[in-house]
């Protein structure tokens, strides 16, 4: 049956699997690109710091040479400060991130997503005003939207787990992220879904359906949740399947939104970072194949499967 | 102006302040009662383990002799297991907790609250079925409600921070807790609000107003959130005012529900537990006076204040 979707051969990466470079934290950009391509993946999500290490021009060339798609660029945001020099610096930095996203997405293989993931920031030092901080996120988006639109970049607001609400992201749920995105063109402002951050939310199915109706889903990231949490809760993520998250309903709900992009595995975990990158890539491919890939079947095409 | 509410004298505990015994983790029940009364507090929230240490009969006598009100009893719940011996054991244990709550509330001073706080439990071992676990919480409530009603005890479902969703409580928001309570008489099933668990939730004001309309607020607990979280995230709580929670709007919203009961300070924190109980009581009184008490003024009576 020519043209019908095929599951990849055993051991071959799923065609929609992307590795987020954070999963290969200790690997330089050139090595990450080379090893990811060698492992047979077709896409990668990049981070600003390793790009800055080699410089944008070199990064653009390296990504182009790798033959990989860019699935997302991490990250902008951190713009909850009140008006003043710190806020201006943050917004200028986001402007640079927008330009970098555009340049990299252009250099990546066909199907690259010019998506800048936004972690919005926590409470400013000394502040207890969550509502005010959230309002300033909306104002920052309003300021950046014209430049993102001009650059062809989509800003993707990422709700983070509520345990990061004070110091990382005052946006904790998909519902909040969608509320923030609402005033803007969905082609310019979308949302990032990460299973680690959102799996606990009973309202998630409703909000995923809403994300679909409103055309907001810009990036889908997967990793797993397991307790006890490690001493540093920033490093609490696991390979899909190694924890308690049920990837089936979540992934099917993501597909039902119409999201047709790459699916990133993004893991912050000290043990995984200490592992050899070749092994991390292999385990990423295998865990994705078992926990996520079985649900990555377009519901409209199930009938035509052999 | 006789009869108008008065702020307590400096150094005197606020009349609605209760200390939850968890804040005095290393102190026996007899010592906790004696020191709490000596510190001038009028109420205490008790825990089952220290009550079991002395036995219920002795605990009832000790509480009666102390002259303190019981503000709540911690804790029942942990009934997310599927049908089987483990679930039966959990439900039987909750039946005993209901009886203990009734006995203690009867022994406490006038104004004691026969409130059993329920931490519902996490995912059963090996399960990824959050929705199923939540459903079984509702079934457990249905089973316990007749016995709670007969004993004159109010079951108070406590939503816990989403970072405990997998191993402590599959109920993470006030909205979920209210949904679970809905089928039952509000005199028998209510909810517990703890600032530490809920402060991040943008939907909290809406759900607090709903809790008021539906007459569900059974207990109000305060402590503060601060990062970085300690290695054991169960011990991440702080004295009110030492973190980022804005107790003003929260406390006023709680009062607006009509809640007229005690306000418990419940802190799990290794450093505070290592401190002398007399000092913990003094710091509890002082921090409450600064961070919470200024907002504990019945809005209907503000006009009659001197």
HADDOCK unambig.tbl for C-alpha pairs under 7 A between the chains (distance, minus, plus):
assign (segid A and resid 127 and name CA) (segid B and resid 244 and name CA) 6.99 0.50 0.50
assign (segid A and resid 128 and name CA) (segid B and resid 244 and name CA) 5.02 0.50 0.50
assign (segid A and resid 128 and name CA) (segid B and resid 245 and name CA) 5.94 0.50 0.50
assign (segid A and resid 128 and name CA) (segid B and resid 246 and name CA) 5.50 0.50 0.50
assign (segid A and resid 162 and name CA) (segid B and resid 162 and name CA) 6.74 0.50 0.50
assign (segid A and resid 162 and name CA) (segid B and resid 200 and name CA) 6.44 0.50 0.50
assign (segid A and resid 163 and name CA) (segid B and resid 163 and name CA) 6.31 0.50 0.50
assign (segid A and resid 165 and name CA) (segid B and resid 200 and name CA) 6.34 0.50 0.50
assign (segid A and resid 200 and name CA) (segid B and resid 162 and name CA) 6.44 0.50 0.50
assign (segid A and resid 200 and name CA) (segid B and resid 165 and name CA) 6.34 0.50 0.50
assign (segid A and resid 230 and name CA) (segid B and resid 231 and name CA) 6.76 0.50 0.50
assign (segid A and resid 231 and name CA) (segid B and resid 230 and name CA) 6.77 0.50 0.50
assign (segid A and resid 231 and name CA) (segid B and resid 231 and name CA) 3.79 0.50 0.50
assign (segid A and resid 231 and name CA) (segid B and resid 232 and name CA) 6.66 0.50 0.50
assign (segid A and resid 232 and name CA) (segid B and resid 231 and name CA) 6.65 0.50 0.50
assign (segid A and resid 244 and name CA) (segid B and resid 127 and name CA) 6.97 0.50 0.50
assign (segid A and resid 244 and name CA) (segid B and resid 128 and name CA) 5.02 0.50 0.50
assign (segid A and resid 245 and name CA) (segid B and resid 128 and name CA) 5.93 0.50 0.50
assign (segid A and resid 246 and name CA) (segid B and resid 128 and name CA) 5.49 0.50 0.50
